[in-house]
Amino acid sequence: MAEGPLTRNVYTRSVGMLQIRIGDSLSNITQDGPVLTQDNSLGAMANTKFTGTKEFFEFMSGFPSIVDGSVPMSEIAQLECAFKEIKPFTMALANGQNPLTDIDASVAYVGESTTAGTTDAGLSIAANNNGSVTDTWMVVFDTATTGTISGISSGQVHTFADLVSAMEPDNGGNPYFSIPASFFTGTWAAGETYTFRTTAFVSGSASYSDDYNGELPLGRGQASDYFRVEAVLAFPWPTHKMYYILPRAQSVASLDIDHPEGGEPSVPVILKANQATSLVVGGDAVWDDAPLGKVHFIAL
């Protein structure tokens, strides 16, 4: 039987996988078109998938019942993907964290060796203190009111002559830490020690920038901050692209990594869209008619 020629619409046939890009949500919230660049890419993907789900309530009447109409009750938009590269940035994202968020400097009590010495509850460090470092510090008393402070990595950074003055050793114009005046109370004696630990402040742009260095805290049990997601799909014509834009997304995945024998592990993650309208803090009116985001088709 004779047939006519077959026509295939190659213009809309996608090739390859989505390139996933993430950036800051708040600074880009007023932009309803693509703004992120190749530099914001998460790297090679093992798989990518966009899912838009709606749940409907159906009005029915009669016997037997017949559907009179359907009303949408909820809607979800999310990107599901898996990274080929296991590195701090992608692992943090897969663990429900925002790898673009600043890592605040911190200070924590470790221990003490004293008979009658006590302390006040005022040991502190500025969250964005650029002088802070990751080190364990020991305050060593030479007498009841004098002594030194040294770090395991940093060495000696401070000598104190009394306990009524603040101890803020300088590190390039910012203090390593701040021990307030009269922090040490009670009765301290020569040879007694007080130990604490500090961690360095890391800006969001560099928090997980090193592919082979860093740490991923587990068990924090907190929601990730909001970030912007743009998934880019190039059509066979290089001048045409499609963008999934989720302006106020969160990572909601569980950290589930399979290390198969003889195979490559992948890191799965779910990037879920949240409402981005002017009704929520951090949203904007530009998204009032598209609360979860948009799909852009662009001919360049």
KEMARZA-903862 format. One record per residue (C-alpha): z, x, y; residue number from 1; residue in one letter. Coordinates in steps of 0.001 Angstrom, whole numbers. Layout:
! residues N
<r z="Z" x="X" y="Y" dolo="NUM" kefi="a"/>
...
//
This chain:
! residues 300
<r z="0" x="0" y="0" dolo="1" kefi="m"/>
<r z="-957" x="1384" y="3399" dolo="2" kefi="a"/>
<r z="1742" x="2206" y="5930" dolo="3" kefi="e"/>
<r z="1614" x="2985" y="9619" dolo="4" kefi="g"/>
<r z="3043" x="6177" y="11161" dolo="5" kefi="p"/>
<r z="6814" x="6576" y="11229" dolo="6" kefi="l"/>
<r z="8483" x="7190" y="14603" dolo="7" kefi="t"/>
<r z="11850" x="8895" y="14831" dolo="8" kefi="r"/>
<r z="13931" x="8854" y="17987" dolo="9" kefi="n"/>
<r z="14994" x="12494" y="18144" dolo="10" kefi="v"/>
<r z="16338" x="12026" y="21678" dolo="11" kefi="y"/>
<r z="19496" x="10353" y="20400" dolo="12" kefi="t"/>
<r z="19920" x="12323" y="17170" dolo="13" kefi="r"/>
<r z="22867" x="14663" y="17504" dolo="14" kefi="s"/>
<r z="23050" x="18118" y="15970" dolo="15" kefi="v"/>
<r z="26078" x="20289" y="15358" dolo="16" kefi="g"/>
<r z="29638" x="19333" y="16183" dolo="17" kefi="m"/>
<r z="31539" x="18493" y="19315" dolo="18" kefi="l"/>
<r z="32810" x="21310" y="21463" dolo="19" kefi="q"/>
<r z="36398" x="20438" y="22392" dolo="20" kefi="i"/>
<r z="37620" x="21504" y="25825" dolo="21" kefi="r"/>
<r z="41081" x="20931" y="27259" dolo="22" kefi="i"/>
<r z="42458" x="21396" y="30750" dolo="23" kefi="g"/>
<r z="45161" x="20217" y="33107" dolo="24" kefi="d"/>
<r z="45377" x="16436" y="33450" dolo="25" kefi="s"/>
<r z="47086" x="16024" y="36813" dolo="26" kefi="l"/>
<r z="44867" x="18380" y="38814" dolo="27" kefi="s"/>
<r z="41703" x="16749" y="37416" dolo="28" kefi="n"/>
<r z="42831" x="13109" y="37233" dolo="29" kefi="i"/>
<r z="40654" x="11949" y="40164" dolo="30" kefi="t"/>
<r z="37478" x="13189" y="38453" dolo="31" kefi="q"/>
<r z="35748" x="10601" y="36241" dolo="32" kefi="d"/>
<r z="32951" x="12961" y="35208" dolo="33" kefi="g"/>
<r z="32982" x="16241" y="33265" dolo="34" kefi="p"/>
<r z="34745" x="19112" y="35045" dolo="35" kefi="v"/>
<r z="35835" x="21519" y="32300" dolo="36" kefi="l"/>
<r z="33710" x="24529" y="31387" dolo="37" kefi="t"/>
<r z="32857" x="26671" y="28398" dolo="38" kefi="q"/>
<r z="35929" x="28776" y="29162" dolo="39" kefi="d"/>
<r z="38107" x="25749" y="28303" dolo="40" kefi="n"/>
<r z="36686" x="25496" y="24776" dolo="41" kefi="s"/>
<r z="39088" x="25539" y="21829" dolo="42" kefi="l"/>
<r z="36686" x="27589" y="19738" dolo="43" kefi="g"/>
<r z="34991" x="27005" y="16399" dolo="44" kefi="a"/>
<r z="35554" x="23643" y="14729" dolo="45" kefi="m"/>
<r z="35757" x="22832" y="11033" dolo="46" kefi="a"/>
<r z="35076" x="19144" y="11782" dolo="47" kefi="n"/>
<r z="35128" x="16724" y="14706" dolo="48" kefi="t"/>
<r z="35342" x="12959" y="14886" dolo="49" kefi="k"/>
<r z="35745" x="10415" y="17672" dolo="50" kefi="f"/>
<r z="37439" x="7137" y="16784" dolo="51" kefi="t"/>
<r z="37665" x="4009" y="18914" dolo="52" kefi="g"/>
<r z="39772" x="1278" y="17310" dolo="53" kefi="t"/>
<r z="40365" x="-2289" y="18464" dolo="54" kefi="k"/>
<r z="42676" x="-4857" y="16943" dolo="55" kefi="e"/>
<r z="41820" x="-8536" y="17491" dolo="56" kefi="f"/>
<r z="43758" x="-11785" y="17375" dolo="57" kefi="f"/>
<r z="41647" x="-14606" y="15966" dolo="58" kefi="e"/>
<r z="42021" x="-18218" y="17083" dolo="59" kefi="f"/>
<r z="41271" x="-20592" y="14212" dolo="60" kefi="m"/>
<r z="41203" x="-24357" y="13859" dolo="61" kefi="s"/>
<r z="40199" x="-27100" y="11459" dolo="62" kefi="g"/>
<r z="40357" x="-27376" y="7720" dolo="63" kefi="f"/>
<r z="39025" x="-25269" y="6242" dolo="64" kefi="p"/>
<r z="39923" x="-22991" y="9155" dolo="65" kefi="s"/>
<r z="37075" x="-21671" y="11259" dolo="66" kefi="i"/>
<r z="37302" x="-18889" y="13819" dolo="67" kefi="v"/>
<r z="37042" x="-20266" y="17346" dolo="68" kefi="d"/>
<r z="37295" x="-16934" y="19094" dolo="69" kefi="g"/>
<r z="38705" x="-13422" y="18994" dolo="70" kefi="s"/>
<r z="40819" x="-11709" y="21645" dolo="71" kefi="v"/>
<r z="41400" x="-7924" y="21637" dolo="72" kefi="p"/>
<r z="45107" x="-7126" y="21353" dolo="73" kefi="m"/>
<r z="45085" x="-3312" y="21383" dolo="74" kefi="s"/>
<r z="42672" x="-421" y="21701" dolo="75" kefi="e"/>
<r z="42920" x="3228" y="20668" dolo="76" kefi="i"/>
<r z="40615" x="6119" y="21526" dolo="77" kefi="a"/>
<r z="41154" x="9502" y="19934" dolo="78" kefi="q"/>
<r z="39455" x="12697" y="18847" dolo="79" kefi="l"/>
<r z="40204" x="14047" y="15394" dolo="80" kefi="e"/>
<r z="39244" x="17613" y="14650" dolo="81" kefi="c"/>
<r z="40216" x="20744" y="12774" dolo="82" kefi="a"/>
<r z="40133" x="24291" y="14078" dolo="83" kefi="f"/>
<r z="38701" x="27141" y="12061" dolo="84" kefi="k"/>
<r z="40736" x="29675" y="13968" dolo="85" kefi="e"/>
<r z="44472" x="29895" y="13322" dolo="86" kefi="i"/>
<r z="45954" x="31328" y="16502" dolo="87" kefi="k"/>
<r z="48930" x="30503" y="18763" dolo="88" kefi="p"/>
<r z="46902" x="28260" y="21097" dolo="89" kefi="f"/>
<r z="45461" x="25976" y="18405" dolo="90" kefi="t"/>
<r z="48664" x="25991" y="16362" dolo="91" kefi="m"/>
<r z="50662" x="24862" y="19397" dolo="92" kefi="a"/>
<r z="48203" x="22034" y="20024" dolo="93" kefi="l"/>
<r z="48297" x="20981" y="16369" dolo="94" kefi="a"/>
<r z="52098" x="20954" y="16520" dolo="95" kefi="n"/>
<r z="52097" x="18330" y="19271" dolo="96" kefi="g"/>
<r z="52606" x="20761" y="22135" dolo="97" kefi="q"/>
<r z="50571" x="21308" y="25271" dolo="98" kefi="n"/>
<r z="49464" x="24955" y="25181" dolo="99" kefi="p"/>
<r z="48680" x="24797" y="28908" dolo="100" kefi="l"/>
<r z="52284" x="24075" y="29870" dolo="101" kefi="t"/>
<r z="54446" x="26779" y="31409" dolo="102" kefi="d"/>
<r z="56988" x="28351" y="29084" dolo="103" kefi="i"/>
<r z="60172" x="28438" y="31145" dolo="104" kefi="d"/>
<r z="62425" x="31433" y="31203" dolo="105" kefi="a"/>
<r z="65674" x="30767" y="29359" dolo="106" kefi="s"/>
<r z="69107" x="32249" y="28820" dolo="107" kefi="v"/>
<r z="71468" x="31663" y="25905" dolo="108" kefi="a"/>
<r z="74910" x="32829" y="24851" dolo="109" kefi="y"/>
<r z="74930" x="35059" y="21763" dolo="110" kefi="v"/>
<r z="78528" x="36178" y="21276" dolo="111" kefi="g"/>
<r z="81506" x="38074" y="22601" dolo="112" kefi="e"/>
<r z="84174" x="40500" y="21481" dolo="113" kefi="s"/>
<r z="87400" x="39975" y="23423" dolo="114" kefi="t"/>
<r z="91062" x="39165" y="22957" dolo="115" kefi="t"/>
<r z="91825" x="37199" y="26116" dolo="116" kefi="a"/>
<r z="88601" x="37176" y="28131" dolo="117" kefi="g"/>
<r z="86969" x="33852" y="28997" dolo="118" kefi="t"/>
<r z="83879" x="32759" y="30914" dolo="119" kefi="t"/>
<r z="82794" x="30035" y="33296" dolo="120" kefi="d"/>
<r z="79868" x="27758" y="32386" dolo="121" kefi="a"/>
<r z="77540" x="29092" y="35042" dolo="122" kefi="g"/>
<r z="75218" x="31587" y="33334" dolo="123" kefi="l"/>
<r z="71745" x="30675" y="34511" dolo="124" kefi="s"/>
<r z="68180" x="31774" y="34967" dolo="125" kefi="i"/>
<r z="65410" x="30288" y="37109" dolo="126" kefi="a"/>
<r z="62867" x="28378" y="34993" dolo="127" kefi="a"/>
<r z="59962" x="30222" y="36605" dolo="128" kefi="n"/>
<r z="61768" x="33508" y="37170" dolo="129" kefi="n"/>
<r z="59090" x="36217" y="37124" dolo="130" kefi="n"/>
<r z="61739" x="38908" y="36735" dolo="131" kefi="g"/>
<r z="62983" x="37608" y="33396" dolo="132" kefi="s"/>
<r z="62135" x="39425" y="30173" dolo="133" kefi="v"/>
<r z="62681" x="38703" y="26512" dolo="134" kefi="t"/>
<r z="65674" x="40835" y="25602" dolo="135" kefi="d"/>
<r z="69221" x="40751" y="24280" dolo="136" kefi="t"/>
<r z="71817" x="41932" y="26799" dolo="137" kefi="w"/>
<r z="75305" x="43301" y="26359" dolo="138" kefi="m"/>
<r z="77946" x="43376" y="29060" dolo="139" kefi="v"/>
<r z="80290" x="46258" y="28229" dolo="140" kefi="v"/>
<r z="83638" x="46519" y="30022" dolo="141" kefi="f"/>
<r z="84843" x="49994" y="30968" dolo="142" kefi="d"/>
<r z="88002" x="48553" y="32537" dolo="143" kefi="t"/>
<r z="89297" x="45035" y="33156" dolo="144" kefi="a"/>
<r z="86881" x="44614" y="36108" dolo="145" kefi="t"/>
<r z="84157" x="47264" y="35798" dolo="146" kefi="t"/>
<r z="81357" x="47997" y="33365" dolo="147" kefi="g"/>
<r z="77631" x="48025" y="32639" dolo="148" kefi="t"/>
<r z="74904" x="45655" y="31468" dolo="149" kefi="i"/>
<r z="72174" x="46928" y="29143" dolo="150" kefi="s"/>
<r z="69307" x="45370" y="27215" dolo="151" kefi="g"/>
<r z="68232" x="46422" y="23730" dolo="152" kefi="i"/>
<r z="64672" x="46914" y="25004" dolo="153" kefi="s"/>
<r z="65249" x="47319" y="28746" dolo="154" kefi="s"/>
<r z="68142" x="49774" y="28673" dolo="155" kefi="g"/>
<r z="70854" x="49802" y="31328" dolo="156" kefi="q"/>
<r z="69961" x="47687" y="34357" dolo="157" kefi="v"/>
<r z="73268" x="47075" y="36116" dolo="158" kefi="h"/>
<r z="76685" x="48541" y="36879" dolo="159" kefi="t"/>
<r z="79417" x="46265" y="38219" dolo="160" kefi="f"/>
<r z="82542" x="47259" y="40133" dolo="161" kefi="a"/>
<r z="84299" x="43873" y="40220" dolo="162" kefi="d"/>
<r z="84089" x="40371" y="38722" dolo="163" kefi="l"/>
<r z="84024" x="38422" y="41989" dolo="164" kefi="v"/>
<r z="80458" x="39407" y="42940" dolo="165" kefi="s"/>
<r z="77255" x="37971" y="41465" dolo="166" kefi="a"/>
<r z="75421" x="40231" y="39007" dolo="167" kefi="m"/>
<r z="71664" x="39991" y="39607" dolo="168" kefi="e"/>
<r z="69900" x="43232" y="38601" dolo="169" kefi="p"/>
<r z="66489" x="43552" y="40221" dolo="170" kefi="d"/>
<r z="63240" x="43676" y="38292" dolo="171" kefi="n"/>
<r z="60362" x="44169" y="40708" dolo="172" kefi="g"/>
<r z="61743" x="41892" y="43394" dolo="173" kefi="g"/>
<r z="63113" x="39217" y="41039" dolo="174" kefi="n"/>
<r z="66346" x="39305" y="39032" dolo="175" kefi="p"/>
<r z="66341" x="39873" y="35289" dolo="176" kefi="y"/>
<r z="69026" x="37174" y="35209" dolo="177" kefi="f"/>
<r z="71859" x="35860" y="37354" dolo="178" kefi="s"/>
<r z="75516" x="36042" y="36375" dolo="179" kefi="i"/>
<r z="77345" x="34189" y="39165" dolo="180" kefi="p"/>
<r z="80437" x="35420" y="40950" dolo="181" kefi="a"/>
<r z="83674" x="34909" y="38996" dolo="182" kefi="s"/>
<r z="81762" x="34079" y="35790" dolo="183" kefi="f"/>
<r z="84122" x="36285" y="33792" dolo="184" kefi="f"/>
<r z="87589" x="34769" y="33770" dolo="185" kefi="t"/>
<r z="90751" x="35337" y="31801" dolo="186" kefi="g"/>
<r z="91660" x="38933" y="30965" dolo="187" kefi="t"/>
<r z="88969" x="41369" y="29872" dolo="188" kefi="w"/>
<r z="89781" x="44881" y="28630" dolo="189" kefi="a"/>
<r z="88007" x="48212" y="28202" dolo="190" kefi="a"/>
<r z="85606" x="48228" y="25242" dolo="191" kefi="g"/>
<r z="85192" x="44438" y="25104" dolo="192" kefi="e"/>
<r z="81698" x="42944" y="25222" dolo="193" kefi="t"/>
<r z="79795" x="39789" y="26104" dolo="194" kefi="y"/>
<r z="76265" x="39304" y="24703" dolo="195" kefi="t"/>
<r z="73489" x="36943" y="25802" dolo="196" kefi="f"/>
<r z="69727" x="36637" y="25398" dolo="197" kefi="r"/>
<r z="66933" x="35868" y="27865" dolo="198" kefi="t"/>
<r z="63294" x="34942" y="27329" dolo="199" kefi="t"/>
<r z="60493" x="35612" y="29770" dolo="200" kefi="a"/>
<r z="58679" x="33033" y="31881" dolo="201" kefi="f"/>
<r z="55012" x="32661" y="30919" dolo="202" kefi="v"/>
<r z="52583" x="30695" y="33060" dolo="203" kefi="s"/>
<r z="50641" x="27905" y="31362" dolo="204" kefi="g"/>
<r z="47329" x="29734" y="31636" dolo="205" kefi="s"/>
<r z="48733" x="32632" y="29594" dolo="206" kefi="a"/>
<r z="51279" x="30898" y="27343" dolo="207" kefi="s"/>
<r z="49213" x="31238" y="24180" dolo="208" kefi="y"/>
<r z="46309" x="33348" y="25438" dolo="209" kefi="s"/>
<r z="46795" x="36228" y="22988" dolo="210" kefi="d"/>
<r z="45192" x="35342" y="19650" dolo="211" kefi="d"/>
<r z="47408" x="37756" y="17734" dolo="212" kefi="y"/>
<r z="50736" x="37598" y="19509" dolo="213" kefi="n"/>
<r z="53340" x="34932" y="20301" dolo="214" kefi="g"/>
<r z="55610" x="32469" y="18583" dolo="215" kefi="e"/>
<r z="55537" x="28760" y="17796" dolo="216" kefi="l"/>
<r z="58902" x="26951" y="18005" dolo="217" kefi="p"/>
<r z="59477" x="24342" y="15300" dolo="218" kefi="l"/>
<r z="61861" x="21404" y="15239" dolo="219" kefi="g"/>
<r z="61810" x="20697" y="18972" dolo="220" kefi="r"/>
<r z="61060" x="17006" y="18448" dolo="221" kefi="g"/>
<r z="59483" x="16375" y="21836" dolo="222" kefi="q"/>
<r z="56254" x="14777" y="22986" dolo="223" kefi="a"/>
<r z="53569" x="17014" y="24412" dolo="224" kefi="s"/>
<r z="52724" x="16938" y="28091" dolo="225" kefi="d"/>
<r z="49505" x="15241" y="29144" dolo="226" kefi="y"/>
<r z="46253" x="17170" y="29312" dolo="227" kefi="f"/>
<r z="42572" x="16416" y="29855" dolo="228" kefi="r"/>
<r z="40151" x="16457" y="26923" dolo="229" kefi="v"/>
<r z="36385" x="16702" y="27189" dolo="230" kefi="e"/>
<r z="34322" x="16744" y="23989" dolo="231" kefi="a"/>
<r z="30738" x="17883" y="24537" dolo="232" kefi="v"/>
<r z="27797" x="17002" y="22294" dolo="233" kefi="l"/>
<r z="24374" x="18538" y="22958" dolo="234" kefi="a"/>
<r z="21275" x="16628" y="21877" dolo="235" kefi="f"/>
<r z="18122" x="18346" y="20559" dolo="236" kefi="p"/>
<r z="16903" x="18470" y="24119" dolo="237" kefi="w"/>
<r z="19188" x="21080" y="25747" dolo="238" kefi="p"/>
<r z="19002" x="19215" y="29048" dolo="239" kefi="t"/>
<r z="20795" x="16166" y="27633" dolo="240" kefi="h"/>
<r z="24484" x="15981" y="26815" dolo="241" kefi="k"/>
<r z="27127" x="13429" y="25920" dolo="242" kefi="m"/>
<r z="30772" x="13802" y="26947" dolo="243" kefi="y"/>
<r z="33840" x="12032" y="25606" dolo="244" kefi="y"/>
<r z="36407" x="12236" y="28419" dolo="245" kefi="i"/>
<r z="40076" x="11503" y="27790" dolo="246" kefi="l"/>
<r z="41716" x="12168" y="31182" dolo="247" kefi="p"/>
<r z="45347" x="11795" y="30051" dolo="248" kefi="r"/>
<r z="45658" x="12727" y="26398" dolo="249" kefi="a"/>
<r z="48411" x="13958" y="24104" dolo="250" kefi="q"/>
<r z="48420" x="15806" y="20812" dolo="251" kefi="s"/>
<r z="49936" x="13512" y="18178" dolo="252" kefi="v"/>
<r z="49138" x="15444" y="15021" dolo="253" kefi="a"/>
<r z="51509" x="16621" y="12343" dolo="254" kefi="s"/>
<r z="51299" x="20303" y="11509" dolo="255" kefi="l"/>
<r z="49565" x="20189" y="8125" dolo="256" kefi="d"/>
<r z="47765" x="23385" y="7158" dolo="257" kefi="i"/>
<r z="46374" x="23999" y="3690" dolo="258" kefi="d"/>
<r z="45876" x="27634" y="2692" dolo="259" kefi="h"/>
<r z="43468" x="27333" y="-258" dolo="260" kefi="p"/>
<r z="42854" x="30224" y="-2620" dolo="261" kefi="e"/>
<r z="39536" x="31826" y="-1819" dolo="262" kefi="g"/>
<r z="38876" x="29472" y="1075" dolo="263" kefi="g"/>
<r z="39417" x="29279" y="4791" dolo="264" kefi="e"/>
<r z="42371" x="27257" y="6107" dolo="265" kefi="p"/>
<r z="41826" x="24837" y="8967" dolo="266" kefi="s"/>
<r z="44228" x="23377" y="11513" dolo="267" kefi="v"/>
<r z="43918" x="19561" y="11918" dolo="268" kefi="p"/>
<r z="44824" x="17870" y="15193" dolo="269" kefi="v"/>
<r z="44575" x="14399" y="16739" dolo="270" kefi="i"/>
<r z="44055" x="14161" y="20511" dolo="271" kefi="l"/>
<r z="44928" x="10604" y="21546" dolo="272" kefi="k"/>
<r z="44013" x="9012" y="24873" dolo="273" kefi="a"/>
<r z="46771" x="7445" y="26979" dolo="274" kefi="n"/>
<r z="46449" x="5058" y="29889" dolo="275" kefi="q"/>
<r z="45221" x="6919" y="32977" dolo="276" kefi="a"/>
<r z="45142" x="4107" y="35535" dolo="277" kefi="t"/>
<r z="46985" x="3863" y="38839" dolo="278" kefi="s"/>
<r z="49694" x="1854" y="37028" dolo="279" kefi="l"/>
<r z="51185" x="4990" y="35435" dolo="280" kefi="v"/>
<r z="52683" x="8146" y="36896" dolo="281" kefi="v"/>
<r z="50042" x="10849" y="36774" dolo="282" kefi="g"/>
<r z="47177" x="8350" y="36653" dolo="283" kefi="g"/>
<r z="44591" x="7418" y="39278" dolo="284" kefi="d"/>
<r z="42667" x="4348" y="40446" dolo="285" kefi="a"/>
<r z="39378" x="5952" y="39404" dolo="286" kefi="v"/>
<r z="40339" x="5021" y="35837" dolo="287" kefi="w"/>
<r z="41417" x="1431" y="36545" dolo="288" kefi="d"/>
<r z="38221" x="94" y="34959" dolo="289" kefi="d"/>
<r z="38358" x="2580" y="32059" dolo="290" kefi="a"/>
<r z="42054" x="3043" y="31194" dolo="291" kefi="p"/>
<r z="41543" x="5415" y="28248" dolo="292" kefi="l"/>
<r z="38558" x="7382" y="29511" dolo="293" kefi="g"/>
<r z="34755" x="7290" y="29385" dolo="294" kefi="k"/>
<r z="31736" x="8383" y="27400" dolo="295" kefi="v"/>
<r z="29164" x="10016" y="29675" dolo="296" kefi="h"/>
<r z="25464" x="10412" y="28851" dolo="297" kefi="f"/>
<r z="23962" x="12980" y="31198" dolo="298" kefi="i"/>
<r z="20395" x="14212" y="31660" dolo="299" kefi="a"/>
<r z="20652" x="17501" y="33514" dolo="300" kefi="l"/>
//
